[in-house]
Amino acid sequence: MQEDPTLQSQLYRLMDAEYKEQLLAHYPADARPVIGVPLSNLFEMARENAGVRDREALVKRELTDQTYDEVLLKAWILGSNYASFDDATRLLERFLAKMDSPQLCDAICLAFRIAIEYPNETLDLIEQRYLNSEKGFEQRYALVTLLDYYVNSDHIDRLLRLLAAVETLTPQAEDALAWAYQTCFLGFQQKTFFALRALKVEKESFNRMLDRILTCTRFNETQQQVLLTLRRP
């Protein structure tokens, strides 16, 4: 019997039970179902279809929005399929509207690599539209994109200013802010320390975020002690 060649059928054939179990460990109960295809397989499928002339028609014909894996594969296939920054942002808007789990949101940040081609324009977009969005996954997208692409010597000063400009945190973005500061502290300890010390947030919120930052297993004992001096009594 001949195998169904569609992208959707390929996904089901690539299901990895162990990977699926790991993904579902912290996956929201009300989010779309998961097939359980490892990211490396999704990336390879996207690479194999990168040369298709009409990728929009391909994903519309062979994939749905019903599962985590299908939405993510769509993003991988279409994530570089744009002619300008405006085209890229319109495509991004389509996918941000589909977000229903932190896992999908974080993976989408890696699929859309507009921050590499348009670094300053993407920072402006994040600052103006997403950083303080009341839509939780838009705010999470902003923070995860910052830590994925901008923790470097060219952007660290503006990055830390943007993190300090977060006014209120949605539940979907709380851990992403701590994650961003973790990443900054690993690469730019002194700058991040002073940025954290100057944060104008109320004590309880700050200490909760500090506790999340301190969960980073890559911090050595000295780094942990330095961060602990920031706890607010």
C-alpha positions as CSV (number, residue, x, y, z in Angstrom):
1,M,0.0,0.0,0.0
2,Q,1.4,3.4,-1.0
3,E,2.1,5.9,1.8
4,D,0.2,9.1,1.8
5,P,2.8,11.7,0.7
6,T,1.2,14.8,2.3
7,L,3.0,16.9,4.9
8,Q,0.3,16.1,7.5
9,S,0.8,12.3,7.0
10,Q,4.5,12.7,7.2
11,L,4.2,14.4,10.5
12,Y,2.2,11.5,12.0
13,R,4.8,9.0,10.7
14,L,7.6,11.0,12.4
15,M,5.8,11.1,15.8
16,D,8.2,10.4,18.7
17,A,6.5,9.2,21.8
18,E,9.3,10.2,24.2
19,Y,9.6,13.7,22.7
20,K,5.8,14.1,22.9
21,E,5.8,13.1,26.6
22,Q,8.5,15.7,27.3
23,L,6.6,18.4,25.5
24,L,3.3,17.6,27.2
25,A,4.9,17.7,30.7
26,H,4.2,21.5,30.9
27,Y,1.8,21.9,28.0
28,P,-1.5,23.7,28.7
29,A,-4.5,21.4,28.8
30,D,-6.7,23.8,26.6
31,A,-4.1,24.2,23.8
32,R,-4.3,22.4,20.4
33,P,-3.3,18.7,20.3
34,V,0.3,17.7,19.9
35,I,1.5,15.0,17.4
36,G,5.0,14.9,18.9
37,V,7.5,15.5,16.1
38,P,11.0,16.6,17.2
39,L,12.1,20.1,16.1
40,S,15.0,18.6,14.1
41,N,12.5,16.7,12.0
42,L,10.3,19.7,11.5
43,F,13.3,21.7,10.4
44,E,14.4,19.1,7.9
45,M,10.9,18.9,6.5
46,A,10.9,22.7,6.1
47,R,14.3,22.6,4.4
48,E,13.2,20.0,2.0
49,N,10.2,22.2,0.9
50,A,12.1,25.5,0.9
51,G,12.4,25.4,-2.9
52,V,8.7,24.9,-3.6
53,R,7.5,27.7,-5.8
54,D,4.2,28.4,-4.0
55,R,4.7,27.5,-0.4
56,E,1.5,29.3,0.6
57,A,-0.5,26.9,-1.5
58,L,1.5,23.9,-0.3
59,V,0.8,24.5,3.4
60,K,-2.9,25.5,2.8
61,R,-3.4,22.2,0.8
62,E,-1.5,19.8,3.1
63,L,-1.6,21.2,6.6
64,T,-4.2,22.5,9.0
65,D,-4.2,24.6,12.2
66,Q,-5.5,21.7,14.3
67,T,-2.2,20.5,15.8
68,Y,0.8,22.2,17.4
69,D,3.1,20.4,14.9
70,E,1.2,21.6,11.8
71,V,1.2,25.2,12.8
72,L,4.9,25.1,13.6
73,L,5.8,23.4,10.4
74,K,3.8,26.1,8.5
75,A,5.9,28.7,10.3
76,W,9.1,26.9,9.5
77,I,8.2,26.6,5.8
78,L,6.9,30.2,5.4
79,G,9.2,31.9,7.9
80,S,11.6,33.2,5.3
81,N,9.0,33.5,2.5
82,Y,8.7,37.3,2.3
83,A,10.0,40.1,0.1
84,S,10.2,42.9,2.7
85,F,9.9,43.7,6.3
86,D,6.3,44.7,6.0
87,D,5.5,41.4,4.3
88,A,7.3,39.6,7.2
89,T,5.3,41.5,9.9
90,R,2.1,40.6,8.2
91,L,3.0,37.0,8.1
92,L,4.1,37.2,11.8
93,E,0.7,38.7,12.7
94,R,-1.0,35.7,11.2
95,F,0.9,33.3,13.3
96,L,0.8,35.3,16.5
97,A,-3.0,35.0,16.2
98,K,-2.7,31.2,16.3
99,M,-0.7,31.1,19.6
100,D,-2.2,29.0,22.4
101,S,0.8,27.7,24.3
102,P,4.2,29.0,25.5
103,Q,5.9,26.1,23.7
104,L,4.4,27.1,20.3
105,C,5.2,30.8,20.9
106,D,8.8,30.1,21.7
107,A,9.3,27.8,18.7
108,I,7.7,30.4,16.4
109,C,10.4,32.9,17.5
110,L,13.0,30.6,16.1
111,A,11.0,30.0,12.9
112,F,10.6,33.7,12.1
113,R,14.1,35.0,11.7
114,I,13.3,38.6,10.7
115,A,15.4,39.8,13.6
116,I,18.5,38.5,11.7
117,E,17.6,40.3,8.4
118,Y,16.0,43.4,10.0
119,P,17.5,43.8,13.5
120,N,16.7,47.4,14.1
121,E,13.3,47.3,12.5
122,T,12.4,44.3,14.6
123,L,13.5,46.1,17.8
124,D,11.3,49.0,16.9
125,L,8.4,46.7,16.2
126,I,8.8,44.9,19.5
127,E,9.1,48.2,21.4
128,Q,6.1,49.9,19.7
129,R,3.7,47.0,19.3
130,Y,4.4,43.9,21.4
131,L,6.6,44.6,24.5
132,N,3.6,45.9,26.6
133,S,0.9,44.2,24.6
134,E,-2.1,43.0,26.7
135,K,-2.2,39.9,24.5
136,G,0.0,37.6,26.5
137,F,1.6,35.6,23.6
138,E,2.4,38.9,21.8
139,Q,4.3,40.0,24.9
140,R,6.0,36.6,25.3
141,Y,7.0,36.7,21.6
142,A,8.7,40.1,22.2
143,L,10.6,38.9,25.2
144,V,11.7,35.5,23.7
145,T,12.8,37.2,20.5
146,L,14.9,39.6,22.5
147,L,16.7,36.8,24.3
148,D,17.0,34.7,21.2
149,Y,18.6,37.3,18.9
150,Y,19.8,40.4,20.8
151,V,21.9,39.3,23.8
152,N,25.1,40.5,22.1
153,S,27.5,43.4,22.5
154,D,25.8,45.4,19.6
155,H,22.4,45.4,21.3
156,I,22.8,44.7,25.0
157,D,22.3,48.3,26.1
158,R,19.1,48.8,24.2
159,L,17.9,45.3,25.2
160,L,18.3,46.1,28.9
161,R,16.4,49.4,28.4
162,L,13.6,47.5,26.7
163,L,13.4,45.0,29.5
164,A,13.2,47.8,32.0
165,A,10.4,49.4,30.0
166,V,8.0,46.4,30.6
167,E,5.2,48.0,32.6
168,T,2.9,45.1,33.4
169,L,3.5,41.4,32.8
170,T,0.9,39.0,31.4
171,P,0.9,35.5,32.9
172,Q,2.2,34.1,29.6
173,A,5.2,36.3,29.7
174,E,6.3,36.2,33.4
175,D,8.8,33.5,33.1
176,A,10.1,34.9,29.7
177,L,11.2,38.1,31.4
178,A,13.2,36.2,34.0
179,W,14.6,34.0,31.2
180,A,15.7,37.1,29.4
181,Y,17.5,38.5,32.4
182,Q,19.1,35.0,33.0
183,T,20.5,35.1,29.5
184,C,21.7,38.7,29.8
185,F,23.4,38.0,33.1
186,L,25.4,35.0,31.7
187,G,26.9,37.2,29.0
188,F,26.9,40.6,30.5
189,Q,27.0,40.2,34.3
190,Q,27.9,43.7,35.4
191,K,25.5,45.6,33.0
192,T,22.7,43.2,33.9
193,F,23.3,43.5,37.6
194,F,23.0,47.3,37.6
195,A,20.0,47.1,35.3
196,L,18.2,44.8,37.7
197,R,19.1,46.9,40.7
198,A,17.6,50.0,39.0
199,L,14.3,48.3,38.0
200,K,11.3,50.2,39.2
201,V,8.9,47.4,40.0
202,E,7.2,46.7,43.3
203,K,9.0,44.5,45.8
204,E,6.9,41.3,45.6
205,S,7.0,41.2,41.8
206,F,10.8,41.9,41.8
207,N,11.6,39.2,44.3
208,R,9.4,36.6,42.5
209,M,11.2,37.4,39.3
210,L,14.6,37.2,41.1
211,D,13.7,33.7,42.3
212,R,12.9,32.7,38.7
213,I,16.2,34.1,37.6
214,L,18.1,32.2,40.2
215,T,16.8,28.9,38.9
216,C,19.4,29.0,36.1
217,T,21.6,26.0,36.5
218,R,24.4,27.6,34.6
219,F,25.1,30.2,37.4
220,N,28.0,29.4,39.6
221,E,27.9,30.0,43.3
222,T,29.6,33.4,43.0
223,Q,27.0,34.6,40.5
224,Q,24.1,33.3,42.7
225,Q,25.5,35.2,45.7
226,V,25.8,38.4,43.6
227,L,22.2,38.1,42.5
228,L,21.0,37.4,46.0
229,T,22.2,40.8,47.1
230,L,19.5,42.3,45.0
231,R,16.6,40.8,47.0
232,R,14.4,43.5,48.4
233,P,13.5,43.3,52.1
